Amino acid sequence: LLSELSDEQKAILFVKIREEQVRRYNEFEKKNQDDRIPRKPKKGRKNVDFLLGKNGREWVWVMGEHKHDRSIEEMIELEIQERALKEAEREIEEIRRQEEAELARKLEEEKERMEGKQHQKEEELRKQREEAELYASLKQAREMARKLEEEKQKAEEEEKIRVEQLRQKACRSCQDLDAVEHRFAEDQRRSLERLVKDKNRRSSEIFTEYMCKREEMEKIAEQNLQEVELSWQEQEKKAKKAEEEVKELARRARIEYKNSLRQGMNVLNAVSAFSGNGTNQKPPVPPKSDELRKSAAKVIKKRPPRPPNKQAVVDWFLEEERPKGVGTDPSTGKVAQWFHGVISRLEAENYLLNMTLGSYLVRVSERVWGYTISYRAEDRCKHFLVDTSEQGYQFFGANQLVHRSLADLINFHKSNPITVTGGELLRSAVGQLKDPPDYHELMRPRITESTAL
């Protein structure tokens, strides 16, 4: 019913259905409003309370209807920018941690070096004092008293000078330490500025990469859509062509049927006119041809709907199909490469297992009085049943083309697919892989009256 309506009629119908739903809902709410009794919620269960709007009903927001809502493209672009910024911040934070650790290590090494130098100088001064004291105790007190006193005074003065120099050096080392710390702070500030610049630059690069990938994916999706559209158009053309061929065959069949009826009526009229001349003399019987004699001499055997066993299939082929030349190549008269004997479905699939796409073979079926075309598809093996009748050979199903011989059916489907959706073209025939061939019991010499004599 909906397929027969126009778009405007469908829209009107949907609006009316929605209005009827709203009306019934309002009637139900109004009817049951007085009967509602508030109940206390059970313990252990969660209750959901919806936010109410100005009209007292549940507040609903539909994305995209408000004037301040962003479009899908804007939201995707904003999300990509945020993702790029987060990734850039993560990379910059990692770089900042590495640089801070490197600067702290260098500062610690500088402090240790300066402290070691100062400690070494103090150790040298202490050793010099001990040597001076030891030397003073070993000399004779009387002779060296004056000299020791002078040297002592001189040493004290030198000691004072040395201490003053050490103090000045310590001050200079403190100044150097302050300078190192100042330089460290300056380097840290410059590093932070550089990290901020790198973060902005990296964020822009990541955003550009995301946008390029998105454009590339959109192009690929568009190309795939075009390929699917072209493939669909090609399949539609093939389907229309096949439908036109079927219609043409049906039209020809109707014409032939009408012509046969017309010829039959002409024969009946001629017979009635000949028999109505007032005499009892009958017209002479025309002589029978050799084909009519042979067909009259044949005894038609009634067959069951399905073959009971393999021997019945062999007998049927030898009696009815072998005389027609089924399984032979019309051009050479030899057994066709694609013909096989009474083999099972599994054996046929083993033949086609390692073959290329489009390989096929024809085997005598054990399921019906006919044949099966086993075809190597892309992902599996397909099997198509061929029916035999007085009219010819055709696939099982409605609206199938009838061919005069099995070889004509095979040659026809080398350029025309068996099914429109599958596109099965018979490309390369699969021959025999064992000796003797599997058709030896079907192609054995027939014993006739002449050969017996």
Disulfide bonds with the S-S distance in Angstrom:
none
